[in-house]
Amino acid sequence: MERSATMREVLAMNGFATVLAVVAVAAWACAAQARDIHIDHEKGDDGANGLTQGAPLKTIAQAITLAQPGDTIHLAPTKTPYKQSAVFHNKSGEPGKPIVLDGHGATLSGSEPLDEKAWQQVAPGLYRNDKLIPRSDAIVGRFYFIFDGQMNHMGRTSKGPKRPWLKPEELKPGEWTYVKDDHAFYVKIEPGKKLGDCRIESPARSNGVSFSGECNHFVIRNVIATHVWNDGYNIHGKTRDILFENITAIDCGDDGLSAHDDCEVRVEGFVSIGNSTGICNVGHSTSVNNCVLIKGCLGYDFFVLDTNTHTLTNSVIFANASRSVDVRGRADGGVCTLKMDNVAIIHTGEHRREIAVGKNGILEARRLTVYGLCLLQQGAATLTESVIGGNPAPEFVLSSEAKWQADKNVYDLKSLRLDKAVYAPKDFDAYRQATRQDAASQWTKIEFAQPLTGRVKTPGLPKGIGADLALLPLEGQM
């Protein structure tokens, strides 16, 4: 016989139900607090609350001030770029409730038109300004001008080549220079034209999106950053749970994206074009990078150094920079590790480019397709299931300190040098006997399909060897 519930049990159950109801209401209330904050720099007003598309804010700064955990900041995709930066300092979301910045494809531009009144004409078509920026070698080293929408760095970039400064009288229309003693910039236009009638801009803001201090639990998505003098996306301080999703950096004075200090970042979809460095992560930062396209950069394509671990997967590097992939640790023994999986690295220029593994650097790579790049190794490297070739055929140069492990690769190399021993294709068996590496590898002629995207025409490759191009953000597949 079933026992009827006593009054005490009924009250207890009712009390438990009440507690559940209160918890449910509280959870609903917390969820309801997540807000959409709208920005439109063309028609917005910071006096509005920004909570509807019909009453947007004007500035990103005001939206960041108002944002709470769980909120999403929306940028209206306006016809003109936002002449603003998104600056986060000592601000955080919460676990499961990140603060989201969704650009919806909007552009954050760091440049401003030249103020004709601030420039002195010193010769026909030649203008001078000694108060354009604060005295700073760091800014000058990253500086450039934009003539009619085109970045002109005059052959100088922060982490790469630096041509000597031209004398002001040597300038041609569309060029510029800097005289350090006077801290003066000079620009040259066609004589007879007015400076204000020429579409010339210079970078006025340091970064497109930046984090500093302690910042946790953020998502930055669908944003384009361009024409800043430093980084498209700059991460400093101490950060955790920072996700960059479907972002772009174009023509930035330093890095497309750069993590420093004690920062952890994750990148899911990034296009980095025309920057000094595609990605550069330093200090004790950690990064996970997936689905990245790097092209047309100047100093480095992908550069990680100091300590900690970084990964790059399902990505493409068109290696245009003066240095391509570089991983190196610290001189005091700190180790930096780069893990690469399913990556194509393609170089077609005249000058030699390298994948460099410096002292206290570790490269762990599998399923690479590499065209036209040499390997320079001083640290430790593991290479498996990869295809390495080019025209002319590249070289591997490993120092006496290098720790080398390799297998299941297909090589088309000019030579492979281990300390003082140099191995040509005919010496492959001797190399394998000497190193006990590459037991299941081949050294043979490789023909790549045109146009160069990393697709191998011959020989037929075993499944799982080389990058799976279907998973890569190649331009025709984006």
C-alpha angles and dihedrals in degrees: 000000000000115000118233116236115259121236090253091054091048091051090047092051091046090050091051090049089051090052090050090050092050091049091049092049091047091050090049091048091051091049090047090056092069105104140190112232115196129207130189114170092194100054106006129115125208087213089069122084093238093219095122133044088238093060106037128170120245102221136049089218092063092048091051090051091053097040119112131185110296095022123128120213111209124200114206108232095241128186092246126050123258107256088208142091130226105233120184117186124174091338128127146178121215134255106287090006107074124174105247127206108194113185095184087214096311120150125234107205122194097193133096131193116259113264104234091204091060094056126079120211107228099170136001105302093354119113131185134202124176096176101053097112137000116275102271129140088204093059095040090050090057098038129119141152130238114225114193091336096313123114113234115190094167093232094303128113135168099248100021145039119354116194116201114269114262120234112253091245090055095061123115124205109288094030135103141188143186132231108204098196090060096030085230130151121206128197127187126212133169109292111251094036125103119239091231091057092057120084098236124148136172131203111268101169127061103219141009096220121005139180126196137165113016113337125163139173106025136146119201112187142166095010129140117204121192146159099021119140094232128024134342089219117016122185121188137160119023119331135168132182097016113157124190111194128185096345133156135205119191130180099349121165095236128002131359087218128357131181120194142175114008099342130140117199137172123204122197108178120359133170113197115183132167097357126135087248127011094215127351122179121181144167116029093327123137125207138184111198123186132171098011128165117196120183141155097012121154116211107022132353099206119002127175125170148158111036144336133040135297131183132203119189138169092007143134129218119190094199104221098137123100087250122027120193117002129174122176138157131216126288089236091063102271110147127223119196128198118192116194126185128173098358131149118208115187129183123177103165128113097247123076117258128191147205098224127199106189132194112308089008123128125200119192107183134171134166095018124159108200125182123186101352129117125216118235111186132185099144129044127305137179117192123181139160092009139135119221123181146110146159108293093031113247128235134230114219116186121180125223089259094054121115108210132188122169141158144151092030132138113220134191099178135156089220145332116224123197108186102302097344114096120196124197124193091273089056096057094112091050090050091051092049092049096047104025086224134120095030091157097034130107132219106201144127113291123198116196122208120245133272090045111246097135097273112143117220098185143050104033105245125221113250112275096026115121129000120322098235093197088070096049128096094240113169094248090052099047 
